[in-house]
Amino acid sequence: MLLVTAGLVVIPGLIVALTLRFRGFSVLALAPAFSAAVVGVFGVIGGILGVEWSIWVYAAGTVLTCAAAWAATAFWTRNVKSARSVNQSAPSSWRTILVPFAAVAVAAAMISRRVMQLIGQPEHFAQNFDNVFHLNAIRHVLETGNASSLTLGELQGEGGVGVYPAVWHSFAALTVQLTDASVPLAENAINIVSASVVWTLACVFFARSVFGNNPLITLAAGILSASQIAFPYLLLVWGPLFPNTLATAMLPLLLGIVVRLFRGADLDQDQHLQRSWWLAFLLALAGASTAHMSVVNALLVFSLPLILTVWWRVAKQRWTNRAEAPSSLVLFGILTAAGAVVATLVWLYLRPAFYDSWGPHDTTGGAIGEALTNSPMGTPANWFVTILVLAGAVYLFQTKTNRWLIASYALAVWFYVVDASQERGFLRNFLTGNWYQDTNRLAAFLPVFATILGAVGAWAILQWILKAMPERTARRLEVRWANAQSLRVLALTILTASLALFGYFGPVKAYIQFTMSLYSFDESSPLLTPTELELVEVIDEYVPEDAVIANNPWNGSSMAYAFGGREVLTPHMFASTDPERILISAELPEFDADVCAALQDEDVEYVLDFGTRALSDTGPEYAGVMDLAGKPGFELVKSTGPDANLYRITGCD
């Protein structure tokens, strides 16, 4: 089933990338974002047209996207020389193809193994707040056939905000349709693919975009992408934030494309048409933003140092030539002002509604220490990554190349520190409100730059070692390195294996062992226990399709929709403000005229009672759908345990 999910994420986008005439490693790296773009865009179109989401809609969307890609590039390729004629000194294939694929393969194996350990069993699921919505949202796509990001949020009920990123749920729904897997099994499959495939491809692509085909940097980037906690593991535990995980996994890819766009005429072996990178950027941005819109603001702020670096260079050139071409300077000023206005508007208005549930948790000094030791949110200090990041930053500063990476990393650290340590107020909301002022989401950006700086750090340490050797010895090694490919392969293999061992058995292992309890499944599980799961999995045998079940979403009873396919009155903790829903949930056993009228209006005929245990104390809000044993007006239909009971409501008969 993992192969099916991976195929859904990779193959359609791969075809689109080939249609755009990409080749080499970039074809595979771009594929997940292109696939997400097809899913996101055609999910919305299908929702508008009333066409049910299925593999056929996905296939048709892929064909139409390929046709548009072919039409867009067909004219450009006329009279354009091949990439190899432009790039006379094309590197050997082992650097351009084999090395990045090896880097991704090793890193993907490391991450997938750790995520599987975190989950425990294939059908276990995160017993946490947001997963109630995610599991039910997958079922919603399957039941309604609507995979539109414009309407998925309506699952919350009457009054709920309609817009919610649907790409992650759409991929999971396709997995269920094609394999007949359960909803949690499909959920785990897309999470493993997002963390181990999409993320590692993006990180290696980012490293190659900045530093070319340096084999050690490429391999180190892959290993380091699997050696950090804040991403991808933290977001699989906190929340859990699954759509955010998929979107953040694409952020290094977007940054890598921006780097290639600013290279101008410096063409590479993967694509000889600079304009195709603009198309790649638009497609990747569409895919990432429909996975989670917050990635747009992340891209804006973290690419700002690179943009300003290029802007300054162009501005100086325009100013120097102002006498010869004054109109060019004026146009440059107009474009600069327009760009600044657009960026400001995006930052101010492309953000969620004000949300301030989490305050600071650390001092400023403590937050800086957490960020710089790669131990955000109290996770174990990762000295392996930290030392390499420090070496990479020093190396780039010394060589005066790609210093913007240090600035981008500094921005990621600053945003984390502000959210982790500053009191609630204008500054904190202005800087981090795009991410709900949630420090966990901001922590996930640190590995994007720690990965690439750490990869450069591995290269820097090797260079410093060579410089410390006697000149004669160093020269002899250089000659042997240049003339013996087998020696290069052996040395890189040893270095890669050493880095992988440090990364795999480092603090990630301890973190996974500590957080495995979130996915554990026993009678103490906070959302669903085995006896409760037994009931919701067979609930379709006792509840008609047109009947609605009253429930308390905080005790897992809303999972009757995800696991049993039966509609529940309250599918998520962020319940709607519908007064009839509120009345039923709080006062159901009263059976007065108002309650009975509300039951009839909402088609509520049954109630799931999972006792008094819940993720959080809900007070009187759900008192009417809890601890109903022995109360009049309820007929026991099915019971699988003392705290797992399905009742038919008879009090209004």
PADREN-737435 format. One record per residue (C-alpha): x, y, z. Coordinates in steps of 0.25 Angstrom, whole numbers, padded with zeros to 4 digits, always signed. Layout:
<sites>
XYZ;...
</sites>
This chain:
<sites>
+0000+0000+0000;+0012+0009+0003;+0016+0007-0012;+0002+0011-0017;+0002+0024-0008;+0017+0027-0013;+0012+0025-0027;+0000+0034-0025;+0010+0045-0020;+0021+0043-0030;+0017+0038-0043;+0007+0048-0049;+0016+0060-0045;+0028+0052-0051;+0020+0052-0064;+0017+0066-0063;+0032+0069-0061;+0036+0061-0073;+0026+0069-0081;+0033+0082-0077;+0046+0076-0082;+0053+0074-0069;+0062+0063-0067;+0072+0057-0057;+0069+0057-0042;+0060+0070-0044;+0050+0061-0050;+0048+0053-0038;+0050+0065-0028;+0039+0073-0035;+0029+0062-0036;+0022+0062-0022;+0020+0077-0023;+0014+0076-0037;+0005+0064-0033;+0000+0072-0021;-0003+0084-0031;-0011+0075-0040;-0019+0069-0027;-0021+0083-0021;-0025+0090-0034;-0034+0079-0040;-0040+0076-0026;-0045+0090-0026;-0050+0089-0040;-0057+0076-0038;-0064+0082-0025;-0069+0094-0034;-0074+0085-0045;-0080+0074-0036;-0070+0063-0041;-0067+0053-0030;-0052+0052-0026;-0046+0039-0032;-0034+0034-0039;-0040+0037-0052;-0041+0052-0048;-0027+0051-0044;-0023+0045-0057;-0031+0055-0065;-0025+0066-0058;-0011+0060-0060;-0013+0059-0075;-0019+0073-0076;-0007+0079-0068;+0003+0071-0077;-0004+0077-0089;-0003+0091-0084;+0011+0089-0080;+0014+0084-0094;+0007+0096-0101;+0015+0105-0092;+0028+0100-0095;+0027+0096-0109;+0029+0110-0115;+0040+0113-0105;+0048+0101-0110;+0049+0105-0124;+0063+0109-0128;+0068+0106-0114;+0081+0098-0113;+0081+0085-0105;+0086+0086-0090;+0098+0079-0094;+0102+0088-0105;+0100+0100-0095;+0107+0093-0084;+0120+0088-0090;+0126+0082-0078;+0114+0074-0073;+0118+0066-0060;+0118+0051-0061;+0105+0043-0058;+0110+0038-0045;+0110+0052-0039;+0097+0057-0046;+0088+0044-0044;+0094+0033-0035;+0099+0042-0024;+0086+0050-0021;+0077+0037-0023;+0086+0030-0013;+0085+0042-0003;+0070+0041-0004;+0069+0026-0003;+0078+0026+0010;+0070+0037+0016;+0056+0032+0012;+0060+0018+0019;+0064+0025+0032;+0052+0034+0033;+0042+0023+0029;+0048+0013+0039;+0047+0024+0050;+0032+0028+0046;+0028+0013+0046;+0034+0012+0060;+0026+0024+0064;+0013+0018+0059;+0015+0004+0065;+0005-0004+0057;+0001+0000+0043;-0013+0004+0047;-0010+0011+0059;-0013+0026+0059;-0009+0038+0066;-0018+0039+0079;-0018+0054+0079;-0027+0067+0076;-0025+0070+0062;-0026+0056+0057;-0041+0055+0060;-0043+0065+0049;-0032+0059+0039;-0038+0045+0040;-0052+0050+0038;-0048+0059+0027;-0043+0047+0019;-0056+0040+0021;-0063+0053+0017;-0055+0053+0003;-0059+0038+0001;-0074+0040+0005;-0077+0053-0002;-0067+0052-0014;-0063+0066-0011;-0048+0069-0010;-0048+0084-0011;-0040+0092-0002;-0051+0103-0003;-0061+0094+0005;-0054+0084+0013;-0055+0092+0026;-0070+0091+0025;-0068+0078+0031;-0069+0085+0045;-0083+0087+0043;-0092+0099+0041;-0085+0112+0042;-0071+0106+0040;-0061+0113+0031;-0061+0106+0018;-0047+0108+0013;-0037+0097+0018;-0025+0091+0010;-0030+0078+0005;-0018+0072-0003;-0013+0063+0008;-0027+0057+0011;-0029+0056-0004;-0017+0047-0006;-0021+0038+0006;-0035+0037+0000;-0029+0032-0013;-0021+0022-0005;-0034+0017+0001;-0041+0016-0012;-0030+0008-0019;-0026-0001-0008;-0038-0002+0000;-0029+0001+0012;-0035+0006+0025;-0035+0021+0027;-0024+0021+0038;-0015+0012+0029;-0017+0022+0018;-0013+0033+0027;-0001+0027+0032;+0003+0023+0017;+0003+0038+0013;+0010+0042+0025;+0021+0033+0023;+0022+0037+0008;+0022+0052+0012;+0033+0051+0022;+0042+0041+0016;+0040+0044+0001;+0035+0058-0001;+0044+0064+0009;+0057+0057+0006;+0055+0060-0009;+0053+0074-0006;+0065+0076+0003;+0075+0069-0007;+0069+0078-0018;+0071+0090-0010;+0086+0086-0007;+0088+0084-0022;+0082+0097-0026;+0091+0105-0017;+0104+0096-0018;+0103+0089-0030;+0107+0074-0032;+0117+0074-0020;+0115+0059-0016;+0118+0061-0001;+0109+0072+0001;+0098+0065-0007;+0100+0052+0002;+0101+0060+0015;+0088+0068+0012;+0081+0055+0010;+0086+0049+0023;+0084+0062+0031;+0069+0063+0026;+0067+0050+0034;+0075+0054+0046;+0066+0065+0052;+0054+0065+0061;+0047+0078+0059;+0044+0073+0045;+0038+0064+0041;+0036+0057+0054;+0031+0068+0063;+0019+0071+0054;+0015+0057+0054;+0013+0058+0069;+0009+0072+0072;-0006+0074+0067;-0003+0065+0059;-0001+0075+0047;-0002+0066+0036;-0005+0075+0024;+0005+0085+0030;+0015+0074+0029;+0013+0071+0014;+0014+0086+0011;+0026+0089+0020;+0033+0077+0013;+0032+0084+0000;+0038+0097+0005;+0053+0094+0002;+0048+0090-0012;+0042+0104-0014;+0054+0111-0009;+0063+0103-0018;+0054+0107-0030;+0056+0122-0026;+0071+0120-0025;+0070+0114-0039;+0062+0126-0044;+0072+0136-0039;+0083+0129-0046;+0079+0135-0059;+0087+0130-0070;+0095+0120-0062;+0088+0108-0068;+0089+0094-0062;+0089+0080-0066;+0074+0077-0062;+0068+0088-0070;+0073+0097-0081;+0060+0106-0082;+0060+0117-0071;+0046+0119-0074;+0042+0105-0070;+0047+0108-0056;+0036+0119-0055;+0026+0109-0059;+0032+0099-0049;+0031+0110-0038;+0016+0113-0041;+0013+0098-0041;+0020+0096-0028;+0015+0108-0021;+0001+0103-0025;+0003+0089-0020;+0010+0094-0007;-0001+0105-0004;-0012+0096-0006;-0005+0086+0004;-0005+0097+0014;-0005+0112+0011;+0005+0116+0022;+0016+0111+0013;+0014+0124+0004;+0018+0133+0015;+0029+0124+0019;+0035+0124+0005;+0033+0139+0005;+0041+0142+0018;+0052+0132+0016;+0055+0135+0002;+0056+0150+0005;+0071+0150+0008;+0074+0144-0006;+0064+0154-0012;+0070+0166-0006;+0084+0161-0009;+0081+0160-0024;+0073+0173-0023;+0085+0180-0017;+0094+0175-0028;+0084+0179-0039;+0082+0193-0033;+0096+0196-0033;+0097+0192-0047;+0085+0201-0051;+0091+0213-0043;+0104+0212-0050;+0098+0212-0063;+0087+0222-0060;+0093+0232-0070;+0092+0223-0081;+0079+0216-0078;+0070+0225-0069;+0057+0218-0073;+0063+0205-0068;+0066+0211-0054;+0052+0217-0054;+0045+0203-0058;+0054+0196-0047;+0049+0206-0037;+0034+0204-0041;+0036+0189-0040;+0043+0189-0027;+0032+0197-0021;+0021+0188-0027;+0028+0176-0021;+0029+0182-0008;+0014+0185-0008;+0010+0171-0012;+0019+0165-0002;+0014+0174+0009;-0001+0171+0005;+0002+0156+0005;+0009+0156+0019;-0003+0164+0025;-0015+0158+0018;-0011+0144+0014;-0012+0139+0028;-0022+0131+0037;-0032+0138+0047;-0025+0143+0060;-0022+0131+0068;-0014+0132+0081;-0016+0120+0090;-0001+0117+0092;+0007+0127+0100;+0022+0128+0102;+0029+0116+0108;+0043+0120+0110;+0053+0132+0113;+0059+0139+0101;+0073+0133+0105;+0067+0119+0106;+0059+0120+0093;+0072+0124+0086;+0079+0112+0092;+0068+0103+0088;+0069+0108+0073;+0084+0108+0072;+0086+0094+0078;+0074+0089+0069;+0066+0085+0081;+0053+0093+0080;+0041+0091+0089;+0050+0084+0099;+0054+0073+0090;+0068+0067+0092;+0080+0075+0088;+0085+0070+0075;+0100+0073+0075;+0103+0065+0063;+0095+0075+0054;+0099+0087+0062;+0114+0085+0060;+0112+0083+0045;+0103+0095+0044;+0113+0104+0051;+0124+0099+0042;+0116+0102+0030;+0112+0116+0034;+0127+0119+0037;+0131+0113+0024;+0121+0122+0016;+0124+0134+0024;+0139+0132+0021;+0138+0129+0006;+0127+0140+0004;+0118+0131-0004;+0103+0129-0001;+0103+0137+0012;+0088+0139+0010;+0087+0125+0015;+0092+0129+0028;+0083+0141+0028;+0071+0132+0025;+0075+0123+0036;+0076+0135+0046;+0062+0139+0042;+0057+0125+0045;+0064+0125+0058;+0058+0139+0061;+0044+0135+0058;+0045+0123+0067;+0051+0132+0078;+0040+0142+0077;+0029+0132+0078;+0035+0124+0089;+0039+0135+0098;+0032+0148+0095;+0019+0152+0102;+0006+0153+0094;+0005+0166+0087;+0006+0173+0073;+0020+0168+0070;+0018+0154+0073;+0005+0153+0065;+0011+0161+0053;+0023+0152+0052;+0017+0139+0055;+0002+0140+0054;+0003+0134+0040;+0005+0121+0048;-0005+0123+0059;+0006+0127+0068;+0009+0113+0069;+0024+0111+0073;+0024+0096+0068;+0021+0101+0054;+0032+0111+0054;+0042+0100+0060;+0039+0092+0048;+0046+0103+0039;+0059+0101+0046;+0063+0088+0040;+0061+0094+0026;+0073+0102+0027;+0081+0094+0038;+0081+0083+0027;+0087+0091+0016;+0097+0098+0025;+0101+0085+0032;+0103+0079+0019;+0113+0090+0015;+0119+0088+0029;+0122+0074+0026;+0129+0079+0013;+0136+0090+0021;+0142+0081+0032;+0148+0072+0021;+0154+0084+0014;+0160+0089+0027;+0166+0075+0030;+0172+0075+0016;+0178+0088+0019;+0184+0084+0032;+0192+0073+0025;+0206+0074+0020;+0206+0080+0006;+0212+0068+0000;+0202+0059+0006;+0190+0067+0002;+0195+0068-0012;+0197+0053-0013;+0183+0051-0008;+0177+0061-0018;+0184+0054-0030;+0179+0040-0025;+0165+0046-0023;+0165+0052-0037;+0170+0039-0044;+0163+0028-0036;+0148+0028-0037;+0147+0015-0029;+0154+0023-0018;+0144+0034-0018;+0133+0024-0017;+0139+0017-0006;+0142+0030+0002;+0128+0035+0000;+0122+0022+0004;+0130+0022+0017;+0127+0037+0020;+0112+0035+0017;+0111+0023+0026;+0118+0030+0037;+0108+0042+0036;+0096+0032+0035;+0100+0025+0048;+0102+0038+0056;+0088+0043+0050;+0080+0030+0052;+0085+0027+0066;+0085+0041+0071;+0074+0049+0079;+0064+0045+0068;+0064+0031+0074;+0061+0036+0088;+0050+0045+0083;+0043+0034+0076;+0043+0025+0088;+0038+0036+0097;+0026+0040+0088;+0022+0026+0083;+0011+0026+0094;+0003+0036+0086;+0001+0025+0076;-0001+0014+0086;-0014+0007+0086;-0020+0001+0098;-0031+0003+0109;-0024+0016+0114;-0023+0023+0100;-0029+0037+0101;-0037+0036+0088;-0041+0022+0084;-0039+0010+0093;-0040-0005+0086;-0054-0007+0092;-0059+0007+0086;-0052+0004+0073;-0059-0010+0072;-0072-0002+0073;-0070+0009+0063;-0065-0001+0053;-0078-0008+0052;-0087+0003+0055;-0092+0003+0040;-0099-0010+0044;-0108-0003+0054;-0110+0011+0049;-0117+0014+0036;-0109+0023+0026;-0119+0034+0027;-0118+0035+0043;-0109+0044+0050;-0102+0041+0063;-0101+0050+0075;-0087+0050+0081;-0076+0057+0089;-0064+0059+0080;-0054+0060+0092;-0056+0045+0095;-0054+0039+0081;-0068+0036+0078;-0068+0045+0066;-0059+0035+0060;-0071+0027+0056;-0071+0035+0044;-0057+0032+0040;-0057+0017+0044;-0072+0014+0042;-0076+0023+0031;-0088+0029+0039;-0091+0043+0041;-0089+0049+0054;-0094+0062+0060;-0081+0068+0064;-0069+0063+0056;-0058+0072+0062;-0055+0079+0075;-0056+0092+0067;-0071+0090+0067;-0081+0099+0060;-0089+0109+0067;-0102+0103+0062;-0112+0105+0074;-0119+0092+0072;-0106+0084+0072;-0102+0092+0085;-0116+0089+0091;-0115+0074+0088;-0101+0072+0093;-0104+0079+0106;-0118+0075+0109;-0122+0062+0102;-0127+0054+0114;-0137+0066+0117;-0146+0062+0105;-0154+0075+0105;-0161+0081+0093;-0149+0089+0089;-0139+0076+0090;-0149+0068+0082;-0151+0078+0071;-0135+0079+0070;-0134+0064+0069;-0144+0064+0057;-0138+0076+0050;-0124+0070+0051;-0128+0055+0048;-0122+0051+0061;-0127+0037+0064;-0115+0031+0072;-0105+0035+0082;-0091+0029+0085;-0087+0029+0100;-0073+0026+0103;-0074+0029+0118;-0068+0041+0125;-0053+0040+0120;-0049+0050+0110;-0037+0058+0105;-0041+0070+0112;-0052+0074+0122;-0063+0079+0114;-0072+0083+0126;-0087+0084+0123;-0085+0086+0108;-0086+0071+0105;-0093+0067+0118;-0105+0062+0110;-0097+0051+0102;-0089+0045+0113;-0091+0035+0124;-0105+0031+0120;-0106+0017+0126;-0120+0015+0133;-0126+0028+0128;-0140+0028+0122;-0142+0031+0108;-0130+0022+0102;-0131+0008+0097;-0117+0000+0097;-0114-0004+0083;-0100-0009+0084;-0089-0010+0095;-0075-0014+0094;-0071-0010+0108;-0076-0003+0120;-0072+0011+0114;-0075+0007+0099;-0090+0008+0097;-0099+0011+0085;-0113+0016+0089;-0125+0018+0080;-0132+0031+0085;-0147+0028+0089;-0150+0039+0098;-0157+0047+0088;-0165+0035+0082;
</sites>
